């Protein structure tokens, strides 16, 4: 039977007037089908997007919590930069 299926594939290629083998014709058909759909690389289409559970905390409240640390770091950076700037100015290189 295995030999027979190979003959069927080669006969199908010969009957279609194509120089492609059976497996190559399948690949070409699949490629044509994919190209016809014009796939777009959008997250919802290419990757399954998991549902996000709502924790009930309002967005504004979450953002306020998330920004506490970076704002604290920025304030600390300003405090640390001030004496450095003063030293540069004393040396004549201040802006």
N, C-alpha and C positions, 0 to 999 in steps of 0.2 A: 504494500500500500504506500509506503513512504516514497518509493520510486515513482509511483503513479502520480502523487501530488506534485512532484517536481516536474513531470511531463505536462501536467495541467498548467502550471505556472509558465513554463516556457512556451506552451501553445497559446496561452493568453497573450503573452508578449508578442508572439509572431502574428496572431490574429489582429492585434491592435495596430500593427504596422510599426511598432516601437522597437528600438534596439535595447530597451531597458529590460532587465530581468523582472520576475514577478515581485520580489522583495523591493527592488528599486521603484517599481510602479506604485507599490503601496506607500513608500516613502514620499514619492512625488505627489501622490493624491493627498496624503496627510498634510504636506507642506502647502499645497494649493488651498486646502480647506482652512488651514490656520491663517494663511495670508488673506483669504476672503473675509475672515472675521475681523481683521485689523485689530489684533489684540493691543490693548493699552496697558501700560505698566502702572495701574492705579492700585493702591493698597487694598481696597475692597474687592478687587477683582482677582488679583494675583496672590494675595495672602489673606488667609482667613482672619478677620478682625474679631477679637474676643470682646464680649460685652463687658462694660465697666460698670461695676455696681456703684450706685449712688449711696454715699455714706451720710447724706442728709446735711452735711456742713456746707453753708453757702460759699460760693467761689470767693467773694470778697474776704471772708474770714480766713479761708485757706491761704490766700495770697498774703494777707497781713502776717500770718504765722511764718510763711516761707521767706518773707523779706526781712524778718528780724535779724537773722544772722548776717546776710550780706550788707545790710545797712550798718550794722555794728562794725563789720570789718572795714567798710569805707570810712566810717568815723575814726576808727583806730589808725587807718592809713594816713588820714589828714593830720592827726595829732603827731604821728611819727615823721611825716614829711616836713612839718613846720620848722623844727630845729635844723633840719638838713638844709632847707631853703635859706634860713637865716645864715648858716655857716657859709654857703655859697656866695651870698650877698656880701658878707664880711670879706671874703676873698676876692671880691670884684667880679664874680661871675653870675650874679643874680639877673633874673629877667625882669 
